[in-house]
Amino acid sequence: MIRLYQDLVGDWIVSQSRGQLQTSARQTCLQTIFTSYSEARGLVLSLNKQLRQLGYKTAGITEEQLGFSFE
């Protein structure tokens, strides 16, 4: 799974999770931090292209974004 999100200090995070859901021992998670949305989006597009070339398909999973206000 690849996620792109912005953290509380304004950095853009690309989170990559790989492995089998049934066994946590074989799962890995890598997070890459960017200050620019366009650079983070570029990594997501590059990873998407690589995974599609390996035969992976989009799972169609969606996430609900909660609207928290920290003011």
Biopython code that builds the backbone (N, CA, C, O; Angstrom):
import numpy as np
from Bio.PDB.StructureBuilder import StructureBuilder

atoms = [
    (1, "MET", "N", (0.846, -1.159, 0.000)),
    (1, "MET", "CA", (0.000, 0.000, 0.000)),
    (1, "MET", "C", (0.901, 1.234, 0.000)),
    (1, "MET", "O", (1.931, 1.270, 0.672)),
    (2, "ILE", "N", (0.501, 2.217, -0.748)),
    (2, "ILE", "CA", (1.217, 3.485, -0.802)),
    (2, "ILE", "C", (0.240, 4.577, -0.393)),
    (2, "ILE", "O", (-0.864, 4.673, -0.929)),
    (3, "ARG", "N", (0.661, 5.402, 0.566)),
    (3, "ARG", "CA", (-0.177, 6.513, 1.020)),
    (3, "ARG", "C", (0.619, 7.809, 0.923)),
    (3, "ARG", "O", (1.826, 7.825, 1.164)),
    (4, "LEU", "N", (-0.051, 8.871, 0.575)),
    (4, "LEU", "CA", (0.532, 10.205, 0.552)),
    (4, "LEU", "C", (-0.326, 11.077, 1.452)),
    (4, "LEU", "O", (-1.533, 11.200, 1.240)),
    (5, "TYR", "N", (0.294, 11.682, 2.458)),
    (5, "TYR", "CA", (-0.465, 12.532, 3.368)),
    (5, "TYR", "C", (0.434, 13.620, 3.939)),
    (5, "TYR", "O", (1.660, 13.530, 3.879)),
    (6, "GLN", "N", (-0.192, 14.640, 4.488)),
    (6, "GLN", "CA", (0.538, 15.743, 5.092)),
    (6, "GLN", "C", (0.463, 15.605, 6.607)),
    (6, "GLN", "O", (-0.610, 15.359, 7.158)),
    (7, "ASP", "N", (1.603, 15.762, 7.281)),
    (7, "ASP", "CA", (1.617, 15.641, 8.736)),
    (7, "ASP", "C", (1.282, 16.986, 9.389)),
    (7, "ASP", "O", (1.019, 17.973, 8.701)),
    (8, "LEU", "N", (1.295, 17.010, 10.710)),
    (8, "LEU", "CA", (0.867, 18.196, 11.447)),
    (8, "LEU", "C", (1.814, 19.386, 11.310)),
    (8, "LEU", "O", (1.404, 20.519, 11.562)),
    (9, "VAL", "N", (3.055, 19.162, 10.923)),
    (9, "VAL", "CA", (4.003, 20.271, 10.761)),
    (9, "VAL", "C", (4.119, 20.708, 9.305)),
    (9, "VAL", "O", (4.921, 21.589, 8.993)),
    (10, "GLY", "N", (3.335, 20.110, 8.408)),
    (10, "GLY", "CA", (3.287, 20.539, 7.021)),
    (10, "GLY", "C", (4.142, 19.753, 6.052)),
    (10, "GLY", "O", (4.132, 20.043, 4.856)),
    (11, "ASP", "N", (4.889, 18.759, 6.534)),
    (11, "ASP", "CA", (5.672, 17.919, 5.635)),
    (11, "ASP", "C", (4.757, 16.923, 4.934)),
    (11, "ASP", "O", (3.706, 16.555, 5.458)),
    (12, "TRP", "N", (5.163, 16.496, 3.754)),
    (12, "TRP", "CA", (4.430, 15.485, 2.993)),
    (12, "TRP", "C", (5.111, 14.136, 3.188)),
    (12, "TRP", "O", (6.327, 14.023, 3.027)),
    (13, "ILE", "N", (4.339, 13.122, 3.530)),
    (13, "ILE", "CA", (4.850, 11.795, 3.841)),
    (13, "ILE", "C", (4.350, 10.799, 2.800)),
    (13, "ILE", "O", (3.154, 10.722, 2.520)),
    (14, "VAL", "N", (5.289, 10.032, 2.228)),
    (14, "VAL", "CA", (4.934, 8.902, 1.373)),
    (14, "VAL", "C", (5.225, 7.656, 2.199)),
    (14, "VAL", "O", (6.374, 7.386, 2.548)),
    (15, "SER", "N", (4.189, 6.910, 2.504)),
    (15, "SER", "CA", (4.301, 5.708, 3.328)),
    (15, "SER", "C", (4.082, 4.484, 2.444)),
    (15, "SER", "O", (3.074, 4.374, 1.746)),
    (16, "GLN", "N", (5.052, 3.565, 2.489)),
    (16, "GLN", "CA", (4.964, 2.332, 1.693)),
    (16, "GLN", "C", (4.903, 1.144, 2.644)),
    (16, "GLN", "O", (5.785, 0.977, 3.486)),
    (17, "SER", "N", (3.880, 0.329, 2.517)),
    (17, "SER", "CA", (3.749, -0.888, 3.318)),
    (17, "SER", "C", (3.723, -2.073, 2.381)),
    (17, "SER", "O", (2.989, -2.089, 1.393)),
    (18, "ARG", "N", (4.529, -3.058, 2.703)),
    (18, "ARG", "CA", (4.582, -4.271, 1.883)),
    (18, "ARG", "C", (4.628, -5.486, 2.782)),
    (18, "ARG", "O", (5.106, -5.426, 3.915)),
    (19, "GLY", "N", (4.129, -6.576, 2.265)),
    (19, "GLY", "CA", (4.187, -7.824, 3.014)),
    (19, "GLY", "C", (2.834, -8.493, 3.094)),
    (19, "GLY", "O", (1.844, -8.030, 2.526)),
    (20, "GLN", "N", (2.824, -9.589, 3.812)),
    (20, "GLN", "CA", (1.609, -10.367, 3.965)),
    (20, "GLN", "C", (0.824, -9.860, 5.164)),
    (20, "GLN", "O", (1.387, -9.639, 6.237)),
    (21, "LEU", "N", (-0.470, -9.677, 4.979)),
    (21, "LEU", "CA", (-1.306, -9.183, 6.063)),
    (21, "LEU", "C", (-1.429, -10.186, 7.207)),
    (21, "LEU", "O", (-1.635, -9.795, 8.356)),
    (22, "GLN", "N", (-1.303, -11.469, 6.899)),
    (22, "GLN", "CA", (-1.508, -12.505, 7.904)),
    (22, "GLN", "C", (-0.348, -12.607, 8.897)),
    (22, "GLN", "O", (-0.557, -12.998, 10.045)),
    (23, "THR", "N", (0.859, -12.265, 8.474)),
    (23, "THR", "CA", (2.021, -12.394, 9.352)),
    (23, "THR", "C", (2.763, -11.063, 9.430)),
    (23, "THR", "O", (3.310, -10.586, 8.435)),
    (24, "SER", "N", (2.776, -10.477, 10.613)),
    (24, "SER", "CA", (3.437, -9.195, 10.786)),
    (24, "SER", "C", (4.952, -9.320, 10.675)),
    (24, "SER", "O", (5.638, -8.320, 10.467)),
    (25, "ALA", "N", (5.487, -10.542, 10.811)),
    (25, "ALA", "CA", (6.935, -10.739, 10.747)),
    (25, "ALA", "C", (7.483, -10.435, 9.351)),
    (25, "ALA", "O", (8.665, -10.118, 9.218)),
    (26, "ARG", "N", (6.667, -10.522, 8.328)),
    (26, "ARG", "CA", (7.128, -10.299, 6.958)),
    (26, "ARG", "C", (6.701, -8.938, 6.405)),
    (26, "ARG", "O", (6.866, -8.681, 5.213)),
    (27, "GLN", "N", (6.165, -8.079, 7.238)),
    (27, "GLN", "CA", (5.734, -6.771, 6.783)),
    (27, "GLN", "C", (6.846, -5.748, 6.951)),
    (27, "GLN", "O", (7.603, -5.799, 7.920)),
    (28, "THR", "N", (6.945, -4.825, 6.012)),
    (28, "THR", "CA", (7.881, -3.714, 6.136)),
    (28, "THR", "C", (7.135, -2.420, 5.869)),
    (28, "THR", "O", (6.162, -2.391, 5.116)),
    (29, "CYS", "N", (7.598, -1.365, 6.490)),
    (29, "CYS", "CA", (7.010, -0.055, 6.282)),
    (29, "CYS", "C", (8.139, 0.954, 6.125)),
    (29, "CYS", "O", (9.059, 1.002, 6.940)),
    (30, "LEU", "N", (8.061, 1.750, 5.081)),
    (30, "LEU", "CA", (9.062, 2.764, 4.803)),
    (30, "LEU", "C", (8.349, 4.091, 4.629)),
    (30, "LEU", "O", (7.377, 4.193, 3.880)),
    (31, "GLN", "N", (8.843, 5.119, 5.335)),
    (31, "GLN", "CA", (8.261, 6.440, 5.207)),
    (31, "GLN", "C", (9.323, 7.405, 4.699)),
    (31, "GLN", "O", (10.430, 7.463, 5.235)),
    (32, "THR", "N", (8.974, 8.166, 3.656)),
    (32, "THR", "CA", (9.868, 9.149, 3.084)),
    (32, "THR", "C", (9.232, 10.516, 3.265)),
    (32, "THR", "O", (8.060, 10.708, 2.942)),
    (33, "ILE", "N", (10.002, 11.465, 3.780)),
    (33, "ILE", "CA", (9.491, 12.793, 4.097)),
    (33, "ILE", "C", (9.928, 13.798, 3.032)),
    (33, "ILE", "O", (11.089, 13.828, 2.624)),
    (34, "PHE", "N", (8.971, 14.622, 2.592)),
    (34, "PHE", "CA", (9.235, 15.667, 1.606)),
    (34, "PHE", "C", (8.690, 16.992, 2.128)),
    (34, "PHE", "O", (7.713, 17.012, 2.876)),
    (35, "THR", "N", (9.313, 18.087, 1.739)),
    (35, "THR", "CA", (8.768, 19.404, 2.058)),
    (35, "THR", "C", (7.873, 19.899, 0.943)),
    (35, "THR", "O", (7.123, 20.856, 1.134)),
    (36, "SER", "N", (7.936, 19.269, -0.212)),
    (36, "SER", "CA", (7.178, 19.687, -1.384)),
    (36, "SER", "C", (6.176, 18.607, -1.779)),
    (36, "SER", "O", (6.520, 17.429, -1.874)),
    (37, "TYR", "N", (4.922, 19.027, -2.009)),
    (37, "TYR", "CA", (3.898, 18.094, -2.461)),
    (37, "TYR", "C", (4.271, 17.502, -3.815)),
    (37, "TYR", "O", (4.086, 16.306, -4.037)),
    (38, "SER", "N", (4.794, 18.323, -4.721)),
    (38, "SER", "CA", (5.095, 17.836, -6.073)),
    (38, "SER", "C", (6.187, 16.773, -6.053)),
    (38, "SER", "O", (6.134, 15.832, -6.845)),
    (39, "GLU", "N", (7.169, 16.894, -5.175)),
    (39, "GLU", "CA", (8.210, 15.859, -5.074)),
    (39, "GLU", "C", (7.629, 14.567, -4.514)),
    (39, "GLU", "O", (7.950, 13.478, -4.989)),
    (40, "ALA", "N", (6.775, 14.691, -3.506)),
    (40, "ALA", "CA", (6.140, 13.508, -2.913)),
    (40, "ALA", "C", (5.244, 12.821, -3.936)),
    (40, "ALA", "O", (5.251, 11.595, -4.049)),
    (41, "ARG", "N", (4.483, 13.602, -4.672)),
    (41, "ARG", "CA", (3.598, 13.045, -5.708)),
    (41, "ARG", "C", (4.409, 12.358, -6.800)),
    (41, "ARG", "O", (3.988, 11.333, -7.336)),
    (42, "GLY", "N", (5.572, 12.921, -7.129)),
    (42, "GLY", "CA", (6.452, 12.298, -8.115)),
    (42, "GLY", "C", (6.898, 10.917, -7.681)),
    (42, "GLY", "O", (6.952, 9.999, -8.499)),
    (43, "LEU", "N", (7.222, 10.752, -6.387)),
    (43, "LEU", "CA", (7.614, 9.432, -5.890)),
    (43, "LEU", "C", (6.440, 8.463, -5.979)),
    (43, "LEU", "O", (6.619, 7.310, -6.371)),
    (44, "VAL", "N", (5.249, 8.914, -5.621)),
    (44, "VAL", "CA", (4.065, 8.051, -5.694)),
    (44, "VAL", "C", (3.836, 7.576, -7.125)),
    (44, "VAL", "O", (3.571, 6.397, -7.357)),
    (45, "LEU", "N", (3.938, 8.490, -8.077)),
    (45, "LEU", "CA", (3.737, 8.118, -9.482)),
    (45, "LEU", "C", (4.806, 7.139, -9.952)),
    (45, "LEU", "O", (4.503, 6.201, -10.689)),
    (46, "SER", "N", (6.049, 7.345, -9.534)),
    (46, "SER", "CA", (7.140, 6.442, -9.900)),
    (46, "SER", "C", (6.931, 5.046, -9.314)),
    (46, "SER", "O", (7.115, 4.044, -10.004)),
    (47, "LEU", "N", (6.543, 4.987, -8.026)),
    (47, "LEU", "CA", (6.282, 3.695, -7.388)),
    (47, "LEU", "C", (5.109, 2.989, -8.050)),
    (47, "LEU", "O", (5.141, 1.775, -8.250)),
    (48, "ASN", "N", (4.075, 3.747, -8.390)),
    (48, "ASN", "CA", (2.907, 3.177, -9.059)),
    (48, "ASN", "C", (3.309, 2.540, -10.387)),
    (48, "ASN", "O", (2.873, 1.434, -10.707)),
    (49, "LYS", "N", (4.128, 3.228, -11.144)),
    (49, "LYS", "CA", (4.579, 2.701, -12.432)),
    (49, "LYS", "C", (5.385, 1.413, -12.244)),
    (49, "LYS", "O", (5.179, 0.439, -12.968)),
    (50, "GLN", "N", (6.301, 1.411, -11.271)),
    (50, "GLN", "CA", (7.113, 0.214, -11.009)),
    (50, "GLN", "C", (6.249, -0.973, -10.615)),
    (50, "GLN", "O", (6.451, -2.085, -11.104)),
    (51, "LEU", "N", (5.283, -0.738, -9.728)),
    (51, "LEU", "CA", (4.437, -1.836, -9.260)),
    (51, "LEU", "C", (3.534, -2.376, -10.368)),
    (51, "LEU", "O", (3.306, -3.583, -10.443)),
    (52, "ARG", "N", (3.024, -1.504, -11.217)),
    (52, "ARG", "CA", (2.196, -1.960, -12.345)),
    (52, "ARG", "C", (3.020, -2.798, -13.319)),
    (52, "ARG", "O", (2.518, -3.775, -13.874)),
    (53, "GLN", "N", (4.282, -2.421, -13.530)),
    (53, "GLN", "CA", (5.154, -3.207, -14.406)),
    (53, "GLN", "C", (5.420, -4.592, -13.822)),
    (53, "GLN", "O", (5.685, -5.538, -14.564)),
    (54, "LEU", "N", (5.349, -4.713, -12.496)),
    (54, "LEU", "CA", (5.524, -6.011, -11.842)),
    (54, "LEU", "C", (4.228, -6.816, -11.775)),
    (54, "LEU", "O", (4.224, -7.947, -11.289)),
    (55, "GLY", "N", (3.126, -6.235, -12.263)),
    (55, "GLY", "CA", (1.861, -6.966, -12.303)),
    (55, "GLY", "C", (0.891, -6.645, -11.192)),
    (55, "GLY", "O", (-0.174, -7.258, -11.118)),
    (56, "TYR", "N", (1.222, -5.701, -10.320)),
    (56, "TYR", "CA", (0.300, -5.328, -9.251)),
    (56, "TYR", "C", (-0.836, -4.497, -9.814)),
    (56, "TYR", "O", (-0.674, -3.787, -10.807)),
    (57, "LYS", "N", (-1.997, -4.594, -9.162)),
    (57, "LYS", "CA", (-3.177, -3.838, -9.580)),
    (57, "LYS", "C", (-3.703, -3.046, -8.391)),
    (57, "LYS", "O", (-3.450, -3.391, -7.237)),
    (58, "THR", "N", (-4.433, -1.989, -8.686)),
    (58, "THR", "CA", (-5.036, -1.175, -7.640)),
    (58, "THR", "C", (-6.116, -1.968, -6.931)),
    (58, "THR", "O", (-6.951, -2.606, -7.571)),
    (59, "ALA", "N", (-6.097, -1.926, -5.606)),
    (59, "ALA", "CA", (-7.061, -2.682, -4.812)),
    (59, "ALA", "C", (-8.385, -1.951, -4.664)),
    (59, "ALA", "O", (-9.389, -2.565, -4.304)),
    (60, "GLY", "N", (-8.406, -0.661, -4.933)),
    (60, "GLY", "CA", (-9.647, 0.093, -4.817)),
    (60, "GLY", "C", (-10.035, 0.410, -3.390)),
    (60, "GLY", "O", (-11.207, 0.673, -3.119)),
    (61, "ILE", "N", (-9.093, 0.394, -2.476)),
    (61, "ILE", "CA", (-9.373, 0.701, -1.077)),
    (61, "ILE", "C", (-9.389, 2.219, -0.906)),
    (61, "ILE", "O", (-8.503, 2.918, -1.398)),
    (62, "THR", "N", (-10.396, 2.717, -0.211)),
    (62, "THR", "CA", (-10.462, 4.146, 0.066)),
    (62, "THR", "C", (-10.387, 4.386, 1.561)),
    (62, "THR", "O", (-10.741, 3.522, 2.364)),
    (63, "GLU", "N", (-9.923, 5.566, 1.920)),
    (63, "GLU", "CA", (-9.835, 5.948, 3.320)),
    (63, "GLU", "C", (-10.713, 7.160, 3.559)),
    (63, "GLU", "O", (-10.890, 8.000, 2.676)),
    (64, "GLU", "N", (-11.253, 7.241, 4.740)),
    (64, "GLU", "CA", (-12.034, 8.410, 5.114)),
    (64, "GLU", "C", (-11.122, 9.380, 5.854)),
    (64, "GLU", "O", (-10.465, 9.008, 6.827)),
    (65, "GLN", "N", (-11.086, 10.610, 5.394)),
    (65, "GLN", "CA", (-10.283, 11.634, 6.035)),
    (65, "GLN", "C", (-11.163, 12.391, 7.030)),
    (65, "GLN", "O", (-12.187, 12.961, 6.652)),
    (66, "LEU", "N", (-10.765, 12.394, 8.289)),
    (66, "LEU", "CA", (-11.527, 13.084, 9.321)),
    (66, "LEU", "C", (-11.106, 14.541, 9.374)),
    (66, "LEU", "O", (-9.920, 14.846, 9.251)),
    (67, "GLY", "N", (-12.042, 15.429, 9.552)),
    (67, "GLY", "CA", (-11.766, 16.861, 9.547)),
    (67, "GLY", "C", (-11.518, 17.411, 10.939)),
    (67, "GLY", "O", (-12.382, 18.083, 11.502)),
    (68, "PHE", "N", (-10.343, 17.134, 11.504)),
    (68, "PHE", "CA", (-10.009, 17.655, 12.828)),
    (68, "PHE", "C", (-9.556, 19.104, 12.711)),
    (68, "PHE", "O", (-8.899, 19.489, 11.744)),
    (69, "SER", "N", (-9.920, 19.901, 13.714)),
    (69, "SER", "CA", (-9.458, 21.278, 13.786)),
    (69, "SER", "C", (-8.618, 21.422, 15.048)),
    (69, "SER", "O", (-9.105, 21.166, 16.149)),
    (70, "PHE", "N", (-7.368, 21.827, 14.900)),
    (70, "PHE", "CA", (-6.459, 21.938, 16.030)),
    (70, "PHE", "C", (-6.262, 23.390, 16.459)),
    (70, "PHE", "O", (-5.277, 23.713, 17.123)),
    (71, "GLU", "N", (-7.172, 24.242, 16.093)),
    (71, "GLU", "CA", (-7.056, 25.667, 16.449)),
    (71, "GLU", "C", (-7.638, 25.953, 17.801)),
    (71, "GLU", "O", (-7.622, 27.099, 18.250)),
]
sb = StructureBuilder()
sb.init_structure("model")
sb.init_model(0)
sb.init_chain("A")
sb.init_seg("    ")
for serial, (resi, resn, name, xyz) in enumerate(atoms, 1):
    if name == "N":
        sb.init_residue(resn, " ", resi, " ")
    sb.init_atom(name, np.array(xyz, "f"), 0.0, 1.0, " ", f" {name:<3s}", serial, name[0])
structure = sb.get_structure()
